[in-house]
Amino acid sequence: MTEIIWLENIDKNSVSRAGGKGAQLGELKKIGLNVPEGFVISTEVYKDIVGKFRNSIQDILSNLNIENADELEQAGNKIQSVIASSEFPESLEKNIIS
């Protein structure tokens, strides 16, 4: 499985493997606009990572009153905490560093 994809290898047809923003950045780079060197995490890897948090995030959002700004902020902080306290996949870290 490809974990990271360099922007130079992405174009408008890469949405399914690089996501919408990644595909747009790749396309901008392809047409010659000044886009810094970079990469995206593949959508497959992203889904695997986010899948580990799905239940926790759903629990946080289950009784959320979206009309209440304080509740939204608290929910956002809780979700950030769940993600930040998790372990980053070692193989992905090695791919990014190398």
Solvent accessible surface area in square Angstrom, and as a share of the most:
residue,aa,sasa,rsa
1,M,144,0.64
2,T,83,0.48
3,E,24,0.11
4,I,26,0.13
5,I,10,0.05
6,W,107,0.38
7,L,9,0.04
8,E,118,0.53
9,N,89,0.46
10,I,5,0.02
11,D,34,0.17
12,K,138,0.58
13,N,123,0.63
14,S,6,0.04
15,V,79,0.45
16,S,99,0.64
17,R,108,0.39
18,A,6,0.05
19,G,20,0.19
20,G,34,0.33
21,K,165,0.70
22,G,4,0.04
23,A,2,0.02
24,Q,120,0.54
25,L,74,0.37
26,G,1,0.01
27,E,40,0.18
28,L,70,0.35
29,K,43,0.18
30,K,134,0.57
31,I,115,0.58
32,G,63,0.61
33,L,99,0.49
34,N,155,0.79
35,V,18,0.11
36,P,105,0.66
37,E,126,0.57
38,G,18,0.17
39,F,69,0.29
40,V,26,0.15
41,I,59,0.30
42,S,6,0.04
43,T,28,0.16
44,E,98,0.44
45,V,9,0.05
46,Y,129,0.49
47,K,139,0.59
48,D,76,0.39
49,I,33,0.17
50,V,39,0.23
51,G,33,0.32
52,K,147,0.62
53,F,16,0.07
54,R,130,0.48
55,N,113,0.58
56,S,46,0.29
57,I,32,0.16
58,Q,99,0.44
59,D,106,0.55
60,I,39,0.20
61,L,80,0.40
62,S,80,0.51
63,N,144,0.74
64,L,39,0.19
65,N,69,0.36
66,I,123,0.62
67,E,150,0.67
68,N,55,0.28
69,A,77,0.60
70,D,98,0.51
71,E,58,0.26
72,L,77,0.38
73,E,114,0.51
74,Q,105,0.47
75,A,6,0.04
76,G,31,0.30
77,N,82,0.42
78,K,115,0.49
79,I,32,0.16
80,Q,122,0.54
81,S,67,0.43
82,V,42,0.24
83,I,80,0.41
84,A,86,0.67
85,S,93,0.60
86,S,48,0.31
87,E,163,0.73
88,F,107,0.45
89,P,36,0.22
90,E,115,0.51
91,S,66,0.43
92,L,0,0.00
93,E,78,0.35
94,K,124,0.53
95,N,61,0.32
96,I,58,0.30
97,I,132,0.67
98,S,118,0.76
